[in-house]
Amino acid sequence: MLVAQDGQVVEWSAFAEKTFGWSAQEAVGRHIGELVARAVDGEGRWTSAVLEALSACTPMIFHVLDADLHVLQLGGVSAEGSACPISVRGAVFPDVYGLTAPAEEKVARDVLRSGEPVLDHVVRAHVPGDPRARHYSLSYIRVDNLHDDARGLVVLALDVTDRVRTVQRLTVLEAVRERVGEQLDVIAVCRALTDAVVPGFCGIAVVEVIDGVVQGEDPPPAPVEGDVQLLRAAFRGVVSAHPVGEVSRLPDATPFSRVLTDLRPRLVPVTHDALWLSADPARAASIAQSDAHSLIVAPLALRGQAMGIVSFYRKGSEEPFEERDLDLAADVCAHAALSIDNARRFARERTIAATLKRRLLPQRPAATSTVDIACLHLPGPGAGGAWFDVIELSGARTALVLGDVAGRGAATATVMGQLRTVIHSLAALDLQPDELMARLSDTATRLAGEHAALPAGDSLQAEPLTAECLIAVYDAVDQHCTIVRAGLSDPYVVYPDGQAALVPVPEGPLLAGPCHAPFPATTVELPAGTTLAVGNEDLLMPTGQVGPLLAAGAEDSLDELCDTVAYALRDRDETEELLLLARVKALPADRVMILTLPTRNEAVPLARAATRRQLAAWNIQEEEAFTTELVVSELVGNAVRYGAPPLQLRLVLDRHLTCEVYDSAQCAPHLKHARTVDENGRGLFIVASLADNWGTRYGPDGKAVWAQLPTSPPP
């Protein structure tokens, strides 16, 4: 006959039919204990034929107990393959296996009382003479006619130590695979590893990682040099030799340093006289204090590169490690090493992305004389795509830009840098805010097309480019601000008297979005002392707390406001948040001169004379005044010749001296290089040679040709 490990009869031979009196049809599928009990009940005694039959067909050990749980008969094969010792006959059954007497006696007596069998009851046993604990599957079946109509028990014991330990190992490995690997932080991976193996595999676990690996560096190949520094990344147990977070060098000639040499796990008995303990007194003291007696040291390694080591200790009453535990330790560490490598690569990319973004962003807001700027940047995990810019424009105007590219990492930071460069280039063309935004969106669309054309395996190809942006241009002469946005939220305005409100700006389509709708602009008055706030991640929504904080701090400095907001957002989600604050100033009226000019040739001398008087009033040096007069005459002369009435000259003295000539013609001026024999065509060439910068700004009623000249501002 053939009996499965759970005691169920699989095959029933003719010899079994003769011995037990059960047919194959009756026996197959039943528990062997039930058949044995019926055989004993029917014969009244344990025959040698039954013993021989059972010993030949199953590894189970059979016990016949009387009502007082004494062993009357036994048979079968022990765990070591030898016959059961006769000396156990007469002993109380729980004592045979070193079981907890009260608990196991209760199980047996419940079966005696109720008659309900207990099958496959797994216990941890300590068999006399065997130093290691073993696991047995016990099945209790009542016998109602053992001797003189007395009741007794048949107990079948099957050694399932290997099965239990295999299940335990699989459980540990499954726990490691489930809990280790979801993290993208090296330290978090190490903590998850110690949580997964304690107490299922060991009583104490220590994870030490090469310090450079934690920073994202490539792990060194084995053998590792002796002076390498290891960070104690995680610990779980009772006593730690070194605090978590400490960086130190491993002592030479210890199992730990040897593992980093050949990347081979080691099973190390821990005894008080072990030579390697003397090399690390702190570790030796903690081992002694924790009552650790068995140690496995395994490497964290991948492709021949060492990342660190894991120390597994068993202590107290825990069973010592076996040689086959090395395989489990190796599997656990192999999975952990792969997870650490993924986290290391993520940390390196995050560092690269953060460095790239830090280099691409302005280190501090550009200083202007008409706008005070402060920025609050709360980075999230990894480098996001939020950015800001403050760009000084001609005529005492300032452009404020805030944008956000969806995503994280180096690719997102690169796209952010590209869009920021485009904005600076477009701003130099003096475009209106709505046109500037439209040109920026066109560029983003081209970038998105380039990403889509990448090979299918490229990560950028699968991620659509999505970006938001807000542009606000403040004119310090007229004290108004023109705002346009593609996504993001409405800006927030705090007036000098403490009144505050959102500025309703129609939302245009996202940059590179499928919609090619226009970007409508909104113009609002901003009196001197007004604070304009723009932010990403809905910081300024009416339901948020940032707006009221800004309104309450209308008289605070912008830096103080940034601190206040940062304190209020300490419990924020892990998202990148950017807030740009701008407090505007008005350009004094005496720094602006406006003169309406005739369209005849006398416009040039009139403009030069008015310029001379104004520069004298501003205490401009004579040499600078002469250069300015020459530039004004050339700009006015071009407007008389090629422009259309009305004509107007405006001088603005800020950090630069700006000369602007307005006319209603829409034609664009061109810089020409006149030949030697030409009598004209040199006007704009002269302006470009003398001015720091020049350009053309178009409006709804015409254009302004302007030039910026260096000058020393009056006291």
Buried (B, 14 or more C-beta within 10 A) or exposed (E): BEBEEEBBBEEBBEBBBEBBBBEBEBBBEBBBBBBBBBBBBEBEEBBEBBBEBBBEBBBBBBBBBBBEBBBBBBBBBBBEEEEBEEEBBEEBBBBBBBBEEEEBBEBBBEBBEEEEBBBBBBBBBEBEEBEEBBBBBBBBBBBEBBBEEEBBBBBBBBBBBEBBBEEBBEEBBEBBBEBBBEBBBBBBBBBBBBBBBBEBBBBBBBBBBBBBBBEBBEBBEBEBEEEBEBBBBBBBBBBBBBEBEEEBEBBEEBBBBBBBBEBBBBBBEBEEEBEBBEBBEEBBEBBEEBBBBBBBBBBBBBEEBBBBBBBBBBBEEBBBBEEEBBEBBBBBBBBBBBBBBBBBEBBBBBBBBBEBBEEBBBEEBEEBBBBBBBBBBBBBEBBBBBBBBBBBBBBBBBBBBBBBBBBBBBBBBBBBBBBBEBBEEBBEEBBBBBBBBBBBBBBBBEBBEEBEEEEEEEEBBEBBBBBBBBBBBBBBBBBBBBBBBBBBBBBBBBBEEEEBEBBEBBBBBBBBBEEEEEBBBBEBEBEEBBBBBBBBBEBBBEEBEBBEBBBBBBEBEBEEBBBBBBEBBEEEEEEBBBBBBBBBBBBEEEBBBEBEBEBEEEBBEBBBEBBBEBBEEBEBEEEBBEBBBBBBBBBBBBBBEBBBBBBBBBBBBBBBBBBBBBBBEEEEBEEEEEEEEEEEEBBBBBBEEBBEEBBEBBEEEBBBBBBBBEBEBEE
